[in-house]
Amino acid sequence: MKTGNDFKFNKRDLNFLIKLKARDFRQHDIHNITEQQIKDYLFDCKWKQRDSIPMCEIVDDIMNLNFSELFDYLSLQVVKEASHLSINDFSDFISK
């Protein structure tokens, strides 16, 4: 017989929760957020300095993730990517 401690949280469970959160964003008319962007934020920012995270915190972190947190992270990522480009990469944006 299984007890409450026998449940193992795995990658499939994590992906399911992230999929639910992406769906939640879409239901709130935020359509351009991908599951990969959510996952990147969680691993690169929220959980970066953590070796072990209890399952209840993982669930809370995903389900309580708000758009402003994710937007700030994605904005920073764009700035980082742009800093590695040359002026010629922006030629489409510069009017002649």
SVG drawing of the C-alpha trace seen along z (x, -y; Angstrom):
<svg xmlns="http://www.w3.org/2000/svg" viewBox="-9 -58 38 60">
<polyline fill="none" stroke="black" stroke-width="0.4" points="0.0,0.0 1.3,-3.5 1.6,-6.2 1.6,-9.9 5.5,-9.9 5.7,-7.4 4.8,-10.0 7.7,-11.0 7.7,-14.3 9.3,-13.9 10.1,-15.8 6.7,-14.9 4.9,-16.4 7.0,-19.5 6.2,-19.8 2.5,-19.4 2.5,-22.2 4.4,-24.5 1.9,-23.6 -0.9,-24.5 0.7,-27.9 1.2,-28.7 -2.5,-27.9 -3.4,-30.1 -1.5,-33.0 -3.3,-32.4 -6.6,-32.5 -5.7,-35.9 -4.9,-37.1 -1.1,-36.7 -0.5,-34.6 3.2,-35.0 4.6,-33.3 5.9,-29.8 6.4,-26.8 10.1,-27.0 10.3,-30.7 8.6,-29.7 11.0,-26.8 14.0,-29.0 12.8,-31.6 12.3,-29.0 15.7,-27.3 17.8,-30.4 16.3,-32.8 13.9,-31.5 15.7,-28.2 19.2,-29.1 20.9,-28.9 18.9,-25.9 20.1,-22.3 16.9,-20.8 13.4,-22.2 10.4,-20.6 7.6,-19.6 5.1,-22.0 7.5,-24.9 7.8,-23.8 4.1,-23.8 3.7,-27.1 6.4,-28.8 4.9,-27.7 1.2,-28.3 1.9,-31.7 4.2,-33.0 2.9,-36.3 3.4,-37.9 5.4,-40.8 8.1,-38.5 8.4,-36.7 8.2,-40.0 11.1,-41.4 13.2,-38.3 12.4,-38.2 13.2,-41.9 16.6,-41.4 17.3,-38.4 16.6,-40.6 19.0,-43.3 21.7,-40.6 21.2,-39.2 21.3,-42.7 24.5,-43.5 26.3,-40.9 25.1,-42.2 26.7,-44.8 25.1,-47.9 24.6,-46.2 22.3,-43.7 19.9,-46.6 19.9,-47.9 16.3,-47.0 15.3,-49.3 17.4,-52.3 15.7,-54.5 17.9,-55.9"/>
</svg>
